[in-house]
Amino acid sequence: MTTETSPRMSFENYLAYDDGTGQQYEWVDGVLLAVPTESEFNAWLSFALQLYLINSGQTQTDSAL
C-alpha cells in the first residue's frame, strides 16, 4: 500500500500564495492549513474586552490628574 503525499510548499511560495477566496492559511512544515473564521461569540468577547481595557485606561489616567 502506498501513501500519496502532496508536495510541500516553500516559505517563499507561501508568502506569495493567494487562492483568490480570502481564506487565511497557516504554513506548518510546508503544509497549508486553513484558519477557521472567528465565531460570533469570540468577536463579541474581543470587542467587549477592548472596550473594558480602553475605559479602564481612561479612568486611571483621569484619576492621576
N, C-alpha and C positions, 0 to 999 in steps of 0.2 A: 504494500500500500504506500503510495506517495502522497505527500502533502505539498500542495502548491502554495507558495507564498508570494505576495506582491512585492515588487522591488521597493527598497527603502528610498526615501526622499532625502536629498541633501538639505542642510540647513539653508543654504543659499536659495535652493528651489522653493523651500517652504516660505521664505520671506517674499518671494516674487509670486507665490501662488494666489490665484483668485479664480474661484469657480463661477463667479457672477451671481451667486444666490444670496450673498450677505451672511452666510453661515460662518461662524468663527470656529477655528480649529486650534488644537494644541499639537505641538510637534514633540513626540516622545520616541526617542531612539529611532528616528527615521520614519515613524508611522504617524499619520494624521489621525487625530481623534476629535470627533465633533464635540463642541462645547454646547451643553444644553442651554436653552434660553432661561432667563431669570423668571421665577414664579411670581405671581401677583403678590403673594404674601411677603416674599423676600424684598420686592421692590417697595412695598408699603413700609416694612420694617426699616429698611435702609433710609427711606425718606424721613420717617419718624425720628430715627437716631440722629440724623443730620440736623433736624430742627432742634432737637433737645440739646445737642452739643453747641449749636450756634447760640441758642438762648442762654445756656449756662455760661458761655464765654462772655456774653454781653453783661450778664449780671455781675460777674466777678470784676470786670473792667469798671462798671459803673460804681460798684461799692468801694473800689480803690481810690476813686477821685474824691 
